[in-house]
């Protein structure tokens, strides 16, 4: 073979190998980026510029703390409004994923989202939410919120509540009264 051809083949191989190597490195970096700070959920603290640990570290390096940028009031408000809209949408569905999403928002750091999630759980109307509502109420320190959680659990345990479209054998309506004249 001619030396020019061998050199060109070797150069092409190294170039392609380098491109693959750098593409792999950049994809690992982008996979390790944290969620938007407006949607990061913790159980006790409101949305704030705190350290969090990436949930998807690369295989070669251990998880390192990532400090998100501060969230402006407008961004925070927009995130709360968007999540409240999603909760309203999920409350109208009749699938287990929607219920799971609603129950997940019961532990949101934002009180407005937690309140909307309680209402969405009631509107969803599935008694499967009762254990979660009671468990979160047992851990909650806010008396008002604890009462709302327990009220929602009580509401869902009432007979005849069939907001999710499930077949219910009890009816809240009484048959029409007959009058003889």
C-alpha positions in Angstrom: 0.0 0.0 0.0 1.1 3.5 -0.6 2.2 5.6 2.5 -0.3 8.4 1.6 -3.2 6.0 1.6 -2.1 4.4 4.9 -1.6 7.8 6.5 -5.1 9.0 5.3 -6.8 5.9 6.6 -5.0 6.2 10.0 -5.9 9.9 10.2 -9.6 9.2 9.4 -9.7 6.4 12.0 -8.3 8.7 14.7 -10.6 11.5 13.7 -13.7 9.3 13.9 -12.5 7.8 17.2 -11.9 11.3 18.7 -15.4 12.4 17.6 -17.0 9.4 19.2 -15.0 9.9 22.4 -16.0 13.6 22.8 -19.6 12.9 21.9 -19.8 10.3 24.6 -18.2 12.7 27.1 -20.7 15.5 26.3 -23.7 13.1 26.5 -22.6 12.0 30.0 -22.3 15.6 31.1 -25.8 16.5 29.8 -27.3 13.4 31.4 -25.9 14.5 34.8 -27.5 17.9 34.7 -30.1 18.4 37.5 -33.8 19.2 37.0 -35.0 22.7 36.7 -34.6 24.3 40.2 -38.3 25.4 39.9 -39.4 21.8 39.9 -36.9 20.3 42.4 -38.9 18.7 45.2 -37.8 18.3 48.8 -40.0 17.5 51.7 -39.2 20.4 54.0 -37.6 23.3 52.3 -39.1 25.7 49.8 -37.5 26.1 46.4 -34.2 27.7 47.0 -30.7 27.7 45.7 -29.5 24.8 47.8 -27.1 22.0 47.0 -28.6 18.9 45.6 -27.0 15.6 44.4 -27.4 14.6 40.8 -29.6 11.6 40.4 -27.8 10.3 37.4 -24.1 10.5 38.0 -21.7 9.1 35.4 -20.2 5.6 36.0 -16.7 6.9 36.2 -17.2 9.6 38.9 -19.1 9.7 42.1 -22.1 12.0 42.6 -21.0 15.5 43.2 -23.2 18.4 44.6 -24.7 20.7 42.0 -25.7 24.2 43.0 -28.7 25.4 41.0 -29.2 29.1 40.0 -31.5 31.2 42.2 -35.1 31.2 41.1 -36.8 34.5 40.6 -40.3 35.1 42.0 -41.8 35.1 38.5 -40.2 31.7 37.7 -41.4 30.3 41.0 -44.9 31.6 40.4 -44.9 30.2 36.8 -43.8 26.8 38.1 -46.5 26.7 40.8 -49.2 27.8 38.3 -48.0 25.2 35.8 -48.1 22.4 38.4 -51.5 23.5 39.6 -52.8 23.2 36.0 -51.3 19.8 35.7 -53.0 18.7 38.9 -56.3 19.9 37.6 -55.8 17.9 34.4 -54.7 14.8 36.3 -57.8 15.0 38.5 -60.0 14.6 35.5 -58.2 11.5 34.3 -59.0 7.9 35.3 -55.6 6.2 35.3 -53.1 5.1 37.9 -50.3 7.3 36.6 -52.4 10.5 37.1 -53.2 9.3 40.7 -49.5 8.7 41.3 -48.6 12.2 40.0 -51.3 13.7 42.3 -50.0 11.8 45.3 -46.4 12.8 44.5 -47.4 16.4 44.7 -48.7 16.0 48.2 -45.1 16.3 49.4 -44.2 19.3 47.3 -42.2 22.1 49.0 -44.8 24.6 47.9 -47.9 24.8 50.1 -50.0 26.0 47.2 -49.1 22.8 45.2 -49.8 20.6 48.3 -53.2 22.2 48.7 -54.0 21.8 45.0 -52.9 18.2 45.2 -55.3 17.5 48.2 -58.2 18.9 46.2 -57.1 17.0 43.1 -57.0 13.7 45.1 -60.6 14.4 46.3 -61.7 15.2 42.8 -60.0 12.1 41.4 -62.2 10.1 43.8 -60.1 7.0 44.2 -60.0 5.3 47.6 -56.5 4.0 46.9 -55.3 7.5 47.9 -56.5 7.1 51.5 -53.4 5.4 52.9 -51.1 8.0 51.4 -53.2 10.9 52.6 -53.3 9.5 56.1 -49.5 8.7 56.1 -48.6 12.3 55.0 -51.1 13.7 57.6 -49.3 11.7 60.3 -46.0 13.3 59.4 -47.3 16.9 58.8 -46.6 19.6 61.4 -49.1 22.1 59.9 -52.4 21.6 61.7 -54.4 23.2 58.9 -52.9 21.0 56.3 -53.1 17.9 58.5 -56.8 18.5 58.8 -57.2 19.0 55.1 -55.4 15.7 54.4 -57.6 13.8 56.9 -60.8 15.4 55.6 -59.8 14.3 52.1 -59.2 10.8 53.3 -62.6 10.8 55.1 -64.3 12.1 52.0 -62.8 9.4 49.8 -63.9 6.7 52.4 -67.6 7.7 52.1 -69.8 5.1 50.5 -71.2 6.1 47.2 -68.3 8.4 46.2 -67.7 7.5 42.6 -66.0 10.4 41.0 -63.5 8.3 39.1 -66.2 6.5 37.1 -65.9 3.2 39.0 -69.1 1.1 39.4 -70.7 1.8 42.7 -73.5 -0.3 44.1 -74.8 2.4 46.4 -76.6 5.4 45.1 -77.1 8.7 46.9 -80.3 9.5 45.1 -83.6 8.3 46.5 -86.3 6.9 44.2 -89.0 9.4 43.3 -91.9 9.4 45.7 -95.3 8.1 44.4 -98.4 9.9 45.2 -101.9 8.5 44.7 -104.7 11.0 44.1 
